[in-house]
């Protein structure tokens, strides 16, 4: 095997990459991609639905919650940027910058209408908890944005 040290250093995974490359896919294609899922639980109590959504890594301000009759929409977006300055072997300055955005959204339809005015929400330790009182008597046209405590 010939080591190509001019482009990048040899790693033990090079042989595996070459092996899978013969079949049309390299090691890079086998690595897991990072996708963010939002796990949601909905419990039905006598007078309300209680929705619990896992949103780790988000700040309260990055989460938007809306309720329109029996439809609940949860959206969250987080932007992360890092800067790292390093000096190369030849004394030249090197700037490394990575940008990452995480975005999730779920739209859930409840089996009954809810009282949009009575909805409350709290966000603690990466978990959003929403209490939605059942049987709305007055529906708000266009839905209502819910403040998160």
Secondary structure, DSSP 8 states (H G I E B T S, - for coil): ----TTTS---THHHHHHHHHTTT--HHHHS--------EEEEE-SSEEEEEEE-TT--GGGEEEEEETTEEEEEEEEEEEEEEEEE-TTS-EEEEEEEEEEEEEEEEE-SS-B-GGG-EEEEETTEEEEEEEB--SS--TT-EEE---
